Amino acid sequence: MPRTPRPPRSTLPGIAEVRITADPATTARVVAALAAEFRTTDPRTYTSGCTYFQLDTGSTDPDSD
């Protein structure tokens, strides 16, 4: 089945969109480690097993692309 077309992704300066594919315990440890250093959104786990969240590095420099 072909993928559903979607608009091009856009990003904000200093914001990383993170996808983790790991078992729940590993995912929790990675999210906790990153959240200890950066502001993050609440992780969202999908039926695919992937967990997604955004991470704010605090950068205000414009994106290069």
N, C-alpha and C positions, 0 to 999 in steps of 0.2 A: 504494500500500500504506500503510495507516495506521501511525503510529508505535506502538511498543510502550509501553504505560503504564509509568510509573516513579514511584517515590515522590517526594515533594517533596524538593528539594535542601536540604541544611543546610550552613551555613558555620560556621567557627570565627572568633572575633575575630582580626583581623590577618592572616588567610589569604585570599589571592586565588587563585581558580582561573582560569588564563589559557589562552585558546585562540588560536593563531596560524594563520592561513591565508596562506601565502606560499611562495615557492620555497625550497628547502633552504638556499641561501646566506643569504638574508634572514632566515629563521628562526634559523639559527645565530648570526647577528650580534645579533638581538634578544635571544635567550636569553642570550648571553654578556654583553650590556650589563646586563640585569636581574640576572644572577647575580653580577656585580661589585658590586652595591649591596645585594642582598637574598639571604637563604637561599632556595634553590629545590630542588624535587625534580627528579629526572632527567626530561627531556622524553620524552614518549611520542608517536610519530608513528603515525597510523592510516592505513588504506588510503584514507580520504577525502581525505588530504593535510593534514589538520589536525594540529597538534601541541599537546598539552595538558601543563600542568605546574602545580604550586602554588608560590606565592610567599609567604614569611613576612615581613610588614612589621615584626614585633616588637611590634605593638600588643596590649595586653591589655585594652583597653576592650571592654565588652559590645556585641554587635551591637544595632542599633536595631530590627531586625525580629524 
